[in-house]
Amino acid sequence: MNVQIVPSVTEQEAWEALNAKFGEHFVIPPICYFEYWAYPQVFGSTAGPFKGKVAGQAMTTFTVEAWAVHDLAVLFCQGKIVKVCNEWQGPQSVRI
């Protein structure tokens, strides 16, 4: 059983990623407004959201985590940022 106690990416790292990608176009709110989400997502490969990895063809579920504020979000899996997006509307609104 995979029990996660704390997010694998901090709010500060998420804020920096959002600021790097959208800082010129959006005012990124302070960290205190960020919400943490964790949800399962099914991938058609054992590599999950990590492109270019050698993997088998099997349906595999990974836990996707997100720090979100308004419609901006940083999605990460296993401690690696996999997507920074500006169309966040909840856990099932953005596919990796």
N, C-alpha and C positions, 0 to 999 in steps of 0.2 A: 504494500500500500504506500502510495506517495503522499505523505502529509507535509504540506507546506506551511511554515509558520510565518514567514515574512516574504514580501515580494523580492524577486531576484534582481530587479532593477529599482533603484531608488527614485523618489520624486525629483530629486535634483538632476539625476541623469536624464529623466524624461523631459524635464523643463529645458535642459540644455539641447536635447535633440529637437524639440519643437522650435526653440529659438533659432537653432542653426538652419532649419528648413523653412520656417515660416516667419521668422522675426522681422523681415523687411515688409511683409504684407499684413501681418496681424499683430496686435498687442497681446503678448502671452501673459495671462493672469498669473498672480503669485502662486507659489506652490500650495498654499493653504486651501486653494479652491479645487485642487486635483482630487479625482475620485479613483479608487482602485477597483479593478474588475478582474476576475479570473473565471474562465469558462472552458469547457471542452470543445474541441473542434476536430472533426474527422478529416483525415487526409488519405489520398489514394496511394500513398507510398510510405514505406517505413522511415523515409527521411523526413517526413512531415513538412514543415515550412522551410526547411533548409535546402535550397536549390543547389544542384551540382554535386550532391553527396551520393555515393553508391548506396543503393537501397533495393529492397525487395518490393514486389508488387503485392501489397497487402493493405487492407484498410486499417489504419492506425489512428488512435485518438491521442492527441497531445493537449496539454493544458496551455491555453493562450492567456496571457495576462495583459492588462492594459492600464495605463495611467491616462485618464481622460479629463478634459476640461472643456465645457461647452461642446463644440463639434470637432475639436482637435484631440488627437489621441496618439500615444506611442504604444505599439503592440510589441510584445516580446514573448519569447518562448525559451525555456531552459537558460535564462540569463542573457540571451542575445536579442538585441533589438532587431525585429524583422520587418517592421513597417511603421512609418510615421505618416499619419493621414489627417485630412481635414473634412472627412465626411462621417464622423462618428455619430451614431444615434443609438447606441446600445451594443451589447455583445454580438448580436447576430447581424448587425448592419454592415460589417466590414469582414470580408474574407481575405485570408492571406494567400 
